[in-house]
Amino acid sequence: MKYISLFSGIGGLESKETDPLIVCEKNSACINFLEGQFKNSMIVDDIKKLTKNSFKLPKVDIVTGGWPCQDISVGGTQKGFKGEHSVLFYELIKVAKQAKAELIIAENVPNLLNIDKGAVFSSVLNELAKSGYKYISWRILNTREFNLPHQRRRVFIFASKTIQLTNNLFNSIKVRIKQPKNKLDVHGFYHTAGTHSVCFSKNYVPTLKVSGSGPAIFYNNTMRRLTANESLKLQGFKPSKFKNIPMSHIFSMTGNAVSKPIGEFLFACVKNNIDHLDIEPLSTPELAGFGSGFSQPKRFPENGIYKNGAIYDVKMPEKKLCSNLADFIDTNCNEFLSTTAILGLLRRTSKAGKYIDKSLLDAMIEFVSLKSLTQEIGSKNISKLYKSDASIEERFEDEELNFNL
C-alpha cells in the first residue's frame, strides 16, 4: 500500500505496517521528530511544493491528512472555508488528484458537520465529488473507544472513487474496553478555562489542545498539570521516542496529533471489505440521474455516506468508552497547580458565571485560602460560584461540541 501523509504533525494517521512515501509537515520541531521515525520517507515542509507542476508526485493508493481546523473548531474563528487555514483543504485534493490516489482519508473536528448550518460540510462533499471522489463517508470516532481515557471526538472521512472503500470506514471496532486496574477516581479539567466550560471529566481528560500546557487532573485533593509523558500516552504514543523534546513542544504536538490507534484502525478498515450497511436516506439528488449535487439535510448525521447524489445516515452500535485515567497517570508526580493559576481560574469562572464541581471548588478554595479568594473576587462572588448552574456544565463533554456560550 503506497500513500502520502499530509499535515502530519508527529504522525498518528499512518499505517501500522507501512511508512508513507512522502510526509508533509511545516512545524520544524515535528519535522525533526518525523525524520527519526520515517527514515525512508521524503519529508516536505510545505504542501504547496507538492502541488507545483515541477514536482513529480508518485502514484499512490491513498492520501491522508487532517487539514488545519483553526477556522472550523468551536474554539477557533469558525470562518469555515473563508479562513486562511481551511483553504488548505483544496491543496489536499490537488495532491490526491495529481498522485492519482484511489482514496482520501481526511480528519477534522466534529464542528465541520455543523458550521454555517452545514454549508461548509456541503462544500467539502461537493469539492470531493467534483474532483472524482464521488463516494464519500464520514464517521465520528472518540479516542476513548480505543482504551485511551481522552475525550477526543474527531470526524474521519473516506472519499473514494469506488463505493467499497467508502463503505469500509464503518468496520466494527474490535477493542475490548478495559476495566480500570487502579480504582482511584481521577478527574480531568481545563485549568486555563473559566470563560468557557472547565469540562470536569470523571476518569478521563477533556480534549488535548494545541495551545496551553495541557489539561489538569484532580485526585485525593491534589490538583496538578498533566505531564508531557502522560499526554503522549493518552494519544497512544510511546514517551521513550520523544526524548530531548521540550515539554511545551510535546503539549502542542499531542494536541495536534491524530490518536495513534485510530490511524491504525482506519488503515485496517481499508483492507477489510463490508458487504452491508444499515442506512437511512436523509436527502435526495438535486439533479436526478446526474449525481452532481444533493439537497442539504437539516443536520448532517455523525455517521453518514454520500453516494449517487444522496445523503444517508449510517446506523452504528452504541459507543463503548473507557474511563481508566488512573491507569495512565503517575500519582507520585508533583506538577501542582500554583496559587496564581487557581485564583486565575476561579476569577474567570466567577466573572463568566460558569460551573465548577463542588468537590473541585472546595479543594481549590482550601488550597488558595478563603481570604485570598475573597480579596480576588469578593465574598458575594464566592457565594455565586457555589450557586452556579450545573446543567450548563453537563452539556459539555469536550470543547469541540457545537454549543455557543
PyMOL commands that set and color helices and strands:
alter all, ss='L'
color gray80, all
select helices_A, chain A and resi 28-37+47-50+80-82+88-98+110-113+115-130+143-146+163-170+228-234+239-242+247-256+260-271+325-328+339-352+358-368+370-377+379-386+390-394
alter helices_A, ss='H'
color red, helices_A
select strands_A, chain A and resi 3-6+22-24+42-44+62-65+103-108+135-142+153-160+187-189+201-202+216-219+222-225+279-281+303-307+310-314
alter strands_A, ss='S'
color yellow, strands_A
deselect
rebuild
show_as cartoon
